[in-house]
Amino acid sequence: MIEKSEHLLAFSFSTKGNTMALFFPTTSATRACHITAKRLGRMGVKGLILDIDNTLTSHDAPEPDKAILDWLEQMKRDGIRLILLSNNHPPRVQPFADRLGLAFEADGKKPLPAGYRRAAAAMGLSIKECAVVGDQIFTDILGANLAGMPSILVTPIDYDEPVQIRFKRVLEKPILWCYGKIRKEGGGR
């Protein structure tokens, strides 16, 4: 089943026997700020585990733009719990989290599931009540799937990234092509 809106496309399918599905998000959005509490409620989601770089802000920027700041405040008003999960070290993550008034898990070792589980526990939620929002298939989305959590893939804010991430973007292309093909055919996750 496919549900369309201007910025959000959602669908669901079984991943049984489909290894490629480990790399597919539950849904996608052009930007994190296009995700609504209403949509999260339909997914049964009460909390978001948020990536930082290229999800909330450009790589290594000290704070997000006004649209993301406004969205974070709206999510809080709507009762959505929020936490940051990053592979970055505390000197990068803590000042960012402090500016936003959010809890965080640094050195998250994404895509390993432990950081996702710690983030859910820190919000007092089960893994099924959380969704992961991120821009990378091999960290954010794979980790969410390994942890058993729904995921929302967002378009990267900026493609001016370190070389190792640019390399991963090349490897993501065939996965995104398959994801798009399934989505277009009306299947999906």
C-alpha positions in Angstrom: 0.0 0.0 0.0 1.3 3.5 -0.9 0.4 6.7 0.8 1.6 9.9 -0.9 1.9 13.4 0.2 4.0 16.3 -1.2 7.1 15.4 0.8 6.5 12.0 2.3 6.0 8.6 0.8 5.2 5.7 3.0 4.7 2.0 2.3 5.1 -1.4 3.9 6.1 -4.9 2.9 7.6 -8.0 4.5 11.4 -8.4 4.5 11.3 -12.2 4.9 13.8 -13.7 2.7 14.8 -10.4 1.2 18.4 -9.4 2.3 18.2 -6.2 0.2 15.3 -5.1 2.3 17.8 -4.6 5.2 18.9 -1.5 3.3 15.4 -0.2 2.6 13.8 2.5 4.8 10.3 2.1 6.1 9.5 5.5 4.5 11.3 8.5 3.1 11.0 12.3 3.2 12.8 15.1 1.4 13.8 16.7 4.7 13.4 15.8 8.3 11.2 18.9 8.7 8.6 17.4 6.4 7.9 14.6 8.8 4.7 15.2 10.8 3.5 14.0 14.2 0.3 12.9 12.5 2.2 10.6 10.2 4.3 9.3 13.1 1.2 8.6 15.1 -0.2 6.5 12.2 3.1 4.5 12.4 2.8 4.1 16.1 5.9 6.2 16.7 6.3 8.2 19.9 10.0 9.1 19.6 12.6 9.9 16.9 16.2 8.9 17.0 17.9 11.6 14.9 21.1 11.5 12.9 22.9 14.9 12.9 25.2 15.5 9.9 23.3 15.9 6.6 20.0 15.0 8.3 19.5 18.0 10.7 22.3 20.2 9.4 25.1 20.2 6.8 28.2 18.2 7.7 30.0 19.7 10.8 27.7 22.8 11.0 27.2 23.9 14.6 23.4 24.2 14.4 20.5 23.5 12.0 18.6 26.0 9.9 15.4 27.7 11.0 13.1 25.2 9.3 14.7 22.3 11.3 14.7 24.3 14.6 11.0 25.1 14.1 10.3 21.5 13.3 12.1 20.2 16.4 10.1 22.6 18.5 6.8 21.5 16.9 7.7 17.8 17.5 8.3 18.6 21.2 5.0 20.4 21.4 3.3 17.4 19.7 4.7 15.1 22.4 7.2 13.4 20.2 10.3 12.4 22.2 13.7 13.2 20.5 17.2 12.0 20.9 20.4 12.4 18.8 22.4 9.3 17.8 25.7 10.0 16.1 28.9 8.2 15.2 30.7 11.4 16.0 32.6 11.9 19.2 31.2 13.9 22.2 33.1 17.2 21.3 31.0 17.4 18.1 27.7 16.0 19.4 27.4 17.5 22.9 27.5 21.2 21.9 25.0 20.5 19.1 22.7 18.6 21.5 23.0 21.3 24.1 22.0 24.0 21.6 18.8 22.0 20.8 18.1 20.9 24.4 18.2 17.2 23.3 19.7 14.1 24.9 22.3 12.3 22.8 24.2 9.1 22.2 27.7 9.9 20.8 30.1 7.2 19.4 27.0 5.3 18.5 28.8 2.7 16.3 26.0 2.8 13.7 24.9 0.5 12.2 25.3 -1.8 15.2 22.0 -2.0 17.0 23.2 -1.3 20.6 23.3 2.5 20.1 19.7 2.5 18.8 18.5 0.4 21.7 20.3 2.7 24.2 18.6 5.7 22.5 15.2 4.1 22.8 15.7 3.2 26.4 16.9 6.7 27.2 13.6 8.0 25.8 11.7 5.3 27.9 10.2 3.8 24.7 10.2 0.4 23.1 12.1 -0.1 19.8 8.7 -0.3 18.0 7.7 3.1 19.4 10.8 4.8 17.9 11.7 5.6 14.3 15.2 6.5 13.1 15.6 9.6 10.8 18.8 9.7 8.8 20.4 10.3 5.4 22.7 7.2 5.0 21.7 3.7 4.0 24.7 1.9 5.5 24.5 3.5 8.9 21.1 5.0 9.8 18.8 2.7 7.8 20.7 -0.5 8.1 21.1 0.1 11.8 17.4 0.8 12.3 16.5 -2.4 10.5 19.0 -4.5 12.5 17.5 -3.0 15.7 14.0 -3.7 14.5 13.0 -0.1 14.3 11.1 1.8 11.5 13.2 4.2 9.6 12.8 7.4 7.6 15.4 8.1 4.9 15.9 11.8 4.2 17.7 13.4 1.3 21.1 14.6 2.4 21.2 18.4 3.0 24.5 18.8 1.3 26.7 16.6 -0.8 29.9 18.4 0.1 31.0 15.5 2.4 34.2 13.8 3.5 35.6 11.3 0.9 34.5 8.2 2.9 30.9 9.3 2.8 31.1 10.2 -0.9 32.3 6.7 -1.5 29.3 5.3 0.5 27.0 7.5 -1.6 28.2 5.7 -4.7 27.5 2.3 -3.1 24.0 3.5 -2.1 23.0 4.3 -5.7 22.0 0.7 -6.7 20.1 0.2 -3.4 18.2 3.5 -3.9 17.5 2.5 -7.5 15.9 -0.9 -6.3 14.1 1.0 -3.5 12.7 3.4 -6.0 11.7 0.7 -8.4 9.8 -1.2 -5.7 8.2 2.0 -4.5 7.1 2.9 -8.1 5.6 -0.6 -8.7 3.4 -0.1 -5.6 5.3 -2.6 -3.4 7.4 -1.4 -0.6 8.2 -1.5 3.0 
